[in-house]
């Protein structure tokens, strides 16, 4: 309940205070902090990798291009298709293992899926984004690569070095930092909402308010698509885990990339609004979930 109240309050604060977008330079630093705290807690062991992880990652990447292509073939304006792409290609959210544990799934499976997805999708984005935004790949590639490496690969490398040097002490630091990531995430939501509000104000003539409703409708459809497809790919044993890995997305990450790479800023509306739908979906799952007697998270 607290998380939902804070989510709504922070989004409302950002939406009605667009001047907060002046602080959006803090977004990559917030992401680095959150991911470092998560990576410090995780032990990367090859034995924890399952073939379904690669299936979910392939669906994440190929599915994003499939959504983009299908929308363009159906005559949907390109700006909506690009917003849908940035939403769909977003890797798994850091909170996915937590939701999996509350749904009595495997935390180990979800954590490894989050880590692999973050690394693989981040490696593909420097090539994918210029293609989608029709930018010169060789001109845009170095800039996007630097941003992606800073936000994702740098925290991963730093966590590996700290884990190797300090062992269990580094993991304890990660656990100690974890509660504070909720408040960092709430601050990110406010910055995302403020940036979205400022973008709409600046392009009011080019992007009417009706466009916002279309983006909301597209995000709702994408939420059903990715959670449903993930459950299908997970089979009977990993239905909950794969549904979370594909449906719950680190929207702060691709919102930052869309803001940094799309000159119009419209693409960022997709991941910016998706945050409401995947949290509402998980809220409903937790409300209707009935714990199994004697069950425990693995």
N, C-alpha and C positions, 0 to 999 in steps of 0.2 A: 504493500500500500504506500509506504514512504517513497519508494522509487517512482511509482506512478505519479504521486503528487508533485514530486520534485521535477519530474520530466515535463509535466504540463506547465508548471510554474516557470521553469527555465525557458521553455519554448515561447510562452506568452511574453516573458520579459524581453527576450531577444527580438521577437516580432514587433513589439510596440516601442522598442528602443533601438532603431536601426543604427544609431550612432555607435553602438557597441561593436559594429563591424570594423571600426578603426583598430580594434585589438585582435583582429583575426590572424595577425602574425604570430600570435600565441598558439594557434592550432597545431602546427607541427611539433612544438615543444610538449604540448599536452599529450599528443599521440606517442611521442618518444617515451615519456614518463610512464604512461599506461602499459605500453608493450614491454618495456624493460622490467616492470614489476611482474608481468605475466611470465616472461621468458625466464626470469630468475627462479621461478617456482617449478619450472618444467625440466625434466631430464629427458634428453633426446636419446632414445635407444632404438636401434633398428628393429628389434623384436616387436616393438609396439606398432609398427607400420602394417596396415592391413590393405589388401587389394581394393577394398571399398573406398579407402581414402583417395586413391587415384581416380576412381570412377566419379566421385563427387567433384574433385578438382577439374576433371575433364568436362563435366556437366556445367560447372561454374563458368569456365572460359568459353567453351563452344556454345553453350546455351545463350550467353550474352550476345555473341555474334548472330546466333539464330534469331533472337528477339529483334535485334537491329535490322536484319535482312527482311524478316517477315513484315515488320511495320512499314519499311520502305516499299516493299512490293505491294502492300495494301493501300499505298497512297497516303500514309500518315506523314505529316510534315516532319522534315528531318530533325528539327530541334527536339521534338517529342521522342523520336527514335534514339537520339543521342542521350537524352535524359534517362531513357529506359536502359540503355547500354550501361551507363555509369552505375545505375542501381543494380543491374543484374550481375555485373562483373565484380562487384564488391566482395572481398573475401569474408570469411567468418568473423563474427564479433567476438571480442574477448570474453563476453559474458556467457557464451554458448555452453562451455563446460559446466557452469553453475546451474543453468537451466536444466541441462541433462541430468545432473545429480539430483535435482528436485523431482525430476520425472522418473527417477530410479533407473537411469541408464548408466553406461560405462563412462566414467570421467576420463579414464586413460585414453579410450578411443576418441572421445571428443577433443581432448587436449592435443593429441597428436594430429588430428584432422585440422584443428585450428592452426597449428604451427606450420604444417606442410602447405596448407592453403594460403597462408599469409606469404610464405616465401615464393611459392610457384606463381601465384597471381601477380605478386610484385615484380617478379622477373619478366613476366609477359607484358605488363602494362606499358613500359617505355616504347615498345613496338606497336601495341594495340591502339594507344591513345592518338598518336599522329594519324593513323589510318582512319579512325572514326571521325576525327575533327578536320580531316583533309589538310593537315599541316605537312610541311616538308619533313619527312622522317629524319633525315640526317641533321636538319637544323634543330628540330624539337627534341630529338633523342637524348643528347647530353643533358639538357635542362631537366627533362622528366626523370632521367636515370638518377641524377643527383638527388632530386626530391624523394624519389622512391627509396633509394638507399639510405637517405637520412632518416626517414620515418620508420622503415621496417628492418632493413638489413643491419644498420648500425646498432639498434637495440639488441638484435639477435646476437651479433658478434660480441658486443660488450657483455651480454649475459653469459655467453659461453666462456669468455675469458675469466669473468668473475667466479663462475661456478668451478672452473678448473683451478683457479688460484685459492679460493676460500672455501670451496666445498659446501658443507651443510650450513655454514654461516651465511653464505650468499642466499641460499634458499630461505633461511629464516628472515633475512632482510626483505625478500620478495613477499613473503607472507605478511610481514609487518606493514608493507606499503600497500597491500591489496585493498584494505578498507578505504584508503584515501582516493583510490582510483574512481570510486563512485562519484565523488564530488568533482573530480577533474572532468569526468564524463558529463556531469550536469553542466559544468561551465562550458564545455564544448558544444552542447546542445544550444545554449544561449547564443554562442558566437555563430553557430550555423543558422539559427533562426534570424538573427540580426543581419547576416550576410544575404540571406534569401530575401528579407524584407527590403534591404537597400537595393538589391539587384532589380526587384520588381518596380521600385520607385523610379530608378534611373532609366528603366526601359518600359515605362508605363504605356507609351504610345506603340511601341513595337510588340510588346507582350501584354495583351489585355488580361484582366482578372479571370476571364473565362479559361485562359491557358492554365491557370493554377488548378482549376477544377479538373481539367483534363489530366494534368500530371498526377493529381490525387487518385483519379480513377485508374490510371495506368499502374500506379504503385500498388493499389489494392489488388489488381489482377496479378501483378508480379508476385506479391506476397503469397497468394493462394497457389500460384504456379510453383514457386521454389520450395515452399514447405511441403507441398504435395508431391513434387517430383523427388525430393530428398527422401521422403518416407517410402516411396516406391523403390528407389535405388537401394535403400537400406535393407529391404527384405523383412522377414519376421524377426531376425535377431538384432538388427541395428536400425530399426525403423525410426525410433526417437532420435538417435544420435545423428544419423544422416540428414534427417529433416531439419535439425538445428544447424548442422554444418552448412547446408545449402540455403536455408531460409533466414536465419538470423545473421545480419550482415553488419560489418564494421563501417557504418555509413559515414562516420567522421573522416575516415581515411580517403574515400573517393570524393567526398564533398570538398575536402582540401585540394585534391588533385584537379577536380573540375574547376574550382575557383582559380587555380594557378594556371591551367592550360587552356580553358575555353574563354576566348575574348569576350563573348556575349554574357557569360555567366549563367546562361539558362540551364545548362546541363546539370548544375549542382542542385537544382530543385528536385530532381529524381531521388538521389540518396538523402537529401535533406528531409523530405517528407516521409520517406520509407520508415524512418525511425519510429513513427507512430504506429504503423501497421504491424511491424514485427513484434513490438512490445505488447500491443493489444492481443495479437495471436497467442503469444506466450502466456499472457495473463489469463486468457480463456482456458488454455491447456492446464494451467496450474489450478484454476478454479474447479474444473471438471475431473482432474486426475484423482483417482482413488488408489492410495498406497496399497501395495500388496503386503499381506501379512508375512512378517519375517524377512521381507526383502531388504537389501542393502545395496548401496552403490559400490561398484567394483573400482 
